[in-house]
């Protein structure tokens, strides 16, 4: 019986080896089974990160980590998919990386012991903190012009953002829903929010004038 993992990625390189120090000799010899786009097949990890660094967007993603939430990994995986500048963990340094599926290795990670530390980082790097939470006073993200240089701040599954986190944000947005549940999965919320930012600042989509 064949190993199902053999169908993932590509096998050993066939033919004369390609030129360039960005290629990993071991991957060329053994095959590349990583979860990377085809353009990065057989590349060294450091070379992939260096190439991503040349094209990163000025968006950061931050997550409060007070309950070791499994959904943090999903948020980070979304951050990788949109090639954000960095992700930030606020609270406990250790977080559940399983849901990230190793995508965190291609991002820059920062840890902040509390919200005050994240706020100081944002101030020093001219970033606007945008809280994403379905609370009173928030505005619908789909009708809001988002700052380009921003930190999207997400809370834990269930409790959402802490009061201190919401108070630290310059803007608080929510995702309009139409069903019976009060909130959606934090990973799903991150995907929607970051994609909305990309529509405005990568694809040039503009809100219609009222």
N, C-alpha and C positions, 0 to 999 in steps of 0.2 A: 504494500500500500504506500503510495507516495505521500511525502510530507506536505501538508497544505501550505506551509510557510514558503515552499519553493515557488509558489505562484505569485508571491509578493515581490515587487521590485524586479531586478534584472540579475541574470547570472554573471559568471566571469566574463571579462572582456574578451572578445574574439578578434584576432588579427594583431597587427603591430600595435604596441601600446601608444596611446595618445601623448602628445607633448604638452608640458605645462606642469609647474610644481603644485598646482591646485588639485591635481589628481592624487588619490590615495592608493599607493601600490597594493595594499592589502585588499582593498575593495575591488580593484581591477582583477586581482587574482582569485578572490573568493566570491565575488558578486556583491551587489548592493541591495539589501533588503530593507533599507530604512524608509520611513514615511516622508520622502522628499519629492519635490517636483522633478520631472524628467530632466530639466536643464541642469540640475545639481547631481545627477547620477555620477557616482564614482568620485565625487569631490571630497576633499578633506573637510572635516567639520569646521575647522578654523577658516578655511577658504569660503565656505558658505556664509558664515557669520559676517566675514569681511565684505562680501558682496552685498548682503542684505543691508549692512550698515550704510552703504552708498546710496540706498534708495528708501531709507526709513521715513515714515511720515511723522509729522510733529505732534502726534497724539500719544498720550500715555494712558495706561489703564491701571487703576488701583483697586484693591479689594481689602475690605476689613476682614481680619482673620481672628475672631475671638472664639469660635466654636469648632475650628478644624474642619470647616465645611468642605465636603467632597466636590461641590460645584465650582470651587476655585479653579480646579484643573480645567474645567470646560471654558471658563472665562479666559484663562491664559492661552488655551488652544485657539480661541478666537483672536486674541491679541497677536498671535503668531501669523494667523491667516491673513491679517491685514497689515502685517509688518510695521507694528507700532514702534515708537522710539524706545519704550521700556515698559515693564510692568512693575508695580509696587505692591508689597504686602504690608499691611498695617496691622500691628498687633503681634500675635505669636509668630516667631520666625519660622517655625516648622509648619508646613502646610501640606495637604494631601495632593501629591503630584501625579497620582495614578491617572486622573482624568485628563491631564495635559498630554499624555502619550508622548513624552520626551520632547514636545515642541518647545518647552521652556529653555532648552539648551541652545536654542537659536535666538533667544531674546536676552536683553539686559535686565537683570533683576535688582531691585532695590528694596531694602527692608526699613520700615519705620516703626519704632516702638509705640507710637501714638499718632493721633491726628495732627497734633501740633508740629511734629517732625515733618509730616507730609506737606503741611501748609507752608513750612519754611522752605522746603525743597521747591515747591511750586512758585513761591515768591522769588527765590534766587534764580530760577530758570524762566521767569516770565510766562508762567503757565496759569491758565484759568481752571479752577476746580469746578467740575460739573457733576453734581450728584444725580444719580439715576435711581429714583425711588418713587413708588406710587403713594404719595402722601399729600395731605392738604397743602395747598400753596404751590405745588409743582405745576409745570406747564407741559402740554403735549409736545413731545420731541419732534413729531412730524410737522408741527407748525412753528418750529423755533429755529432761528438762525444760530448755529452753534459756533463757538469760537474755534479758530483754526489751531492755535497752540493751547491745547487743553489736556486736562487729566480727568478722565471719566472715573468716577468713584462709585463702587458697588458695595452693597452690604451682604450680610450672610443670608442664606436661604431661610425664610420665615420672618425673623425680626427685622430684616432690612438694615438700613444705615442707622448708626447711633445718632442721638440728637446732636452731639458734638460734631459729627461728620457733616450733617446737614447744615449746621450753622456755619461751617467753614467754607461751604460752597458759595460761589458767586451766582450760581444758577442751579435750579433743581428741575429736572425733567422727568416725565413718565411716558410710558408707552400706552397709547389708548387701546383698551380691550373691549370686547363685546360679549363675553360669556359670563358665566356665573362665578368663576374663581377670582379672588381678590388680586392675586399676583401670578406671574409666570416664573419659571425656572430662571435662576440667576444667569446660567450659561446662555439661555435663549435670549434673555434681556440684553446681555452684553453683545451678542451677535447683531441684534436689531439696532442697538444704539450705535455701535461702531460702523455698521453699514450705512446708517443715516448720515454719520459724519463723513464717510467716504463719498456718498452721493454729493454732498455739498462741496467738499474740499479736494476731491480727486477727480470726480466726474463733472464738476462744474454745474450741478443742478442747483437751481435757485427757487426759493419760495415765491409763489405768485404774490404780486402786490395786492394788498387789500384796497 
